[in-house]
Every structure is written in C-alpha cells, then in structure tokens.
Amino acid sequence: MSRESAEDTLRISFKCPVCSELIEIKVSKASIDSTPAGVLTLPILHEHESFGSHLIVISIDSNGFVRSGYLYRHLIKVSR
C-alpha cells in the first residue's frame, strides 16, 4: 500500500451541470504526470434519483486546472 501526502494529491471539486450536486474527487499528481500530454481524462459516472444516471468526462492538468468537461445525459446500455 502506498501513501500519498497532500502535496502529491490534487483535490478537484465542481458542481454537476445536470443536478447541481457538488462532486469532489482526489487525483494523484503522479497519475497526471504519467500521461503523455500531462493531461488526465477521467470519466465520472454520476447517479441521481431525480435526474437518472449521467456521465461527466473531465480533463485535468498537473496544476489541477480542469481543461475540458463533457456531459452525457443519456447512457447507452448493452442489451442482449
């Protein structure tokens, strides 16, 4: 098990544009630094009773700045 100090972890918080709920995530700087462009893209599946499931995809740089964000209100589920 590895331990990360607060200096090695970025805390990102933003408000969901669909349901206005505050979302907080922690990202290690090492995971961002290991990407080729220095920007980490994270999919965040967000469940909400009133608004249903939706997906937020954000890209974060090594300074903790959110470079882009995409919202998917409708998720496609595989049916057999």
N, C-alpha and C positions, 0 to 999 in steps of 0.2 A: 504494500500500500504506500502510495506517495502522498506527501503532504505539500500543499501549496500555501505560500504566505499570501497575505492580502496584496502584496506588491506584484505577485505573479498572476493574480486573478482580476479580471475586469467584471464589474457589475453593471449590467445594462438593464434599464427599465424604460418601458414605453407603454402607452395606452393603446389598447386594441381599437382599431377604427370601426369594427363591427359592433362590439358590445360595450365598449368604453371601460373594460376591466383593465386594471394595471397588471402588466406582465413583467416579472423580474427574472433574469437569467444571470448565471455566472459563467464566464468563459475564461479558460486559461490562456495567458499570452502565448504560451508555447504552442498551443493548437493553432493560433493565428499565424505565428512566425513560421510554422512548418508548411504553410500553404505556399504555392509557387508565387502568387501575386501579393501575398501579405494581406489578403482579404479573405475572411472566413464566411461562408454562406451556410446559414442554419435554417432548416425548416422547423417551424413550431406549430404543432397540431394543438388547436385550442378548442376545447369542448365547452359548450354553454347550453344550459337548459332551454332558454328562450330563443336563442339565435341558431342553435344547432352547431354542428362541427364546422370549423373553418381553419384554413391553413395560412399562416403568415411566414413568409420567407424573408429573412433579413441578411444583409452582408455587413460585416463589421471589420474595421481595420484595427491595426495594433494599438491605436490610441483610444479605442473604444467608441469611435465615431461610427454611427450607422450610415453606411454609404448608399444603401438602397433597401427598399422594402416592397414586397409584393403581397397582395392579398388574394386568396382564393376562397370565395364564399361557398362554392359548391364543390364537393369532393366526389370523385368518380369511384365507385366501388365495383369490384370484380364480382360478376355473378356467373354461376355455372349451371 
